[in-house]
Amino acid sequence: MSEKKQMLLGLGFTGAYGANAKAWKSEGVTVTTYPDINADIRYAQLAEKCKFQFLFIGDFPGAIPDDNREVPAMTLEPIITATAILQQTKHIGVASTVHTQWNNPFTLARQFKGIDLMSGGRIAWNAVTGSSPKVAENFGVKLMDSRSRYESHYEFVETVQHLWATWGKDALKADKETGIFADYSQVKPVHISGKYIQAIGALPIPPSPQGQPVIFHSGGSPNSIEFAGRYASVMIGEVWTREQGIATRNALRQVAIDAGRNPDEIKFIAGLMPVVANSKREAIDRHASFMDENIVQQRAFHIGMVLGISLTPEDLERPIAPELLDKVKIGAYSDPRAENVLKVAREGWTLRDIIYHSVIDYHPATLGDAKETADYLTEMFESGAADGFWILPDAYETDFKRFVEEVVPILQERGLFHEDYNGDTLRENLGVPYQYGVDKRLS
Ligand SMILES: Cc1cc2nc3c(=O)[nH]c(=O)nc-3n(C[C@H](O)[C@H](O)[C@H](O)COP(=O)(O)O)c2cc1C
């Protein structure tokens, strides 16, 4: 086994066919898999075959696209999806998103602890508050202001962690000779009467091999970093530049230190949309096939806004003039994507091709051969911009397959990604410690 520090890899499960809402139309994609849990299981098994540590299931429940050509982001509910996947896999962990603003801590604690036990310790809860008013409406809830959202989030998460530990580690006896099934004096119900959460009771579920589910958090705001640094083992982020990654990761680690934790227990994971093809041109054309002309036209204006210059669809077929690029000023308040846009624009691509580089998408994209993606991951990882990456391929059946077959072996050859799973539980495979109950070190 390599002694070198190694990156973590996860697959983003944010759509039925791939991370791209247009993936369903793509060549080689089986269109009848909506919604088909067996397809999800196949993608998870592919990620497991190449030793990914986790799947990340994002969720904006009930969000229906405005555009008839797009697939809803997440179709099946994340806990149900995770349960089915974990039954058909042996090593990979699954992080499922469930919001705290409109769920109940007892139900959530019970569901996640049950799956953790069933899967031999491979589930994680992506604990987010929920920030979409449209999603809140589905639950008949009005979004709270940011401060209250996070105040209640802390209470919710602590309640869940207390509930997870209500069954004492050694309470289960199941001893036929003595006739004792359990020592119920070791089952300690919670009595929580908080500002937002009330709960009295206990869960009749023993610890899993990893103790309790891992906490993930996805976000990037100061509140997110503050929460994740204290409570999470993994933070799923959005990183546009090496410097931004380094700053966010350091901020997260500092919160952990201030809270009394070891900063190595919190892993910062950056997103990447890799397009692996035989050449850069082929990758750009492939990625372009997922983008409708109306999106390209809108992004022409948008790129101008990001750079602070005026651009329109009339500029699409030519490079942005160098004199115009020289006028761009990037400062502390610029869009975090501006630096990437400028870098690609300076390479002399037409505005259309700059847009096809996905410079203003949800996450950065790498477009080219497998080495191009492997080099990006290597550079970001080795410079301390992330502890690992969540991969968002346009289409799972085709693009993810190429990542698995071509990029992963390069990372393994470089000693930067493990050849096999080190342990049986998600905590072991992430390199984070066993936990049962709340973290007693937190001040
Ligand atoms: C990379 C990333 C992934 C996210 N995934 C989800 C998600 O799956 N579901 C969700 O409701 N919110 C998701 N969010 C939103 C955040 O949890 C958060 O609510 C948002 O960034 C606004 O910040 P705030 O809640 O601190 O105000 C995500 C954010 C980021 C940056």
The ligand as an ORCA input file, in Angstrom:
! r2SCAN-3c Opt
* xyz 0 1
  C     -21.905     21.786     -3.648
  C     -23.246     22.076     -3.048
  C     -24.209     21.077     -2.989
  C     -25.466     21.343     -2.437
  N     -26.403     20.346     -2.381
  C     -27.638     20.615     -1.902
  C     -28.669     19.636     -1.934
  O     -28.501     18.531     -2.418
  N     -29.892     19.975     -1.439
  C     -30.152     21.219     -0.911
  O     -31.274     21.456     -0.488
  N     -29.193     22.164     -0.859
  C     -27.956     21.897     -1.354
  N     -27.000     22.882     -1.352
  C     -27.322     24.195     -0.741
  C     -26.601     24.435      0.589
  O     -26.844     23.434      1.544
  C     -26.962     25.800      1.172
  O     -28.277     25.837      1.638
  C     -26.806     26.928      0.166
  O     -25.467     26.887     -0.315
  C     -27.120     28.306      0.765
  O     -26.333     28.554      1.905
  P     -26.972     28.794      3.342
  O     -27.974     27.721      3.568
  O     -25.825     28.713      4.289
  O     -27.605     30.142      3.292
  C     -25.751     22.631     -1.926
  C     -24.772     23.638     -2.007
  C     -23.535     23.383     -2.555
  C     -22.516     24.476     -2.647
*
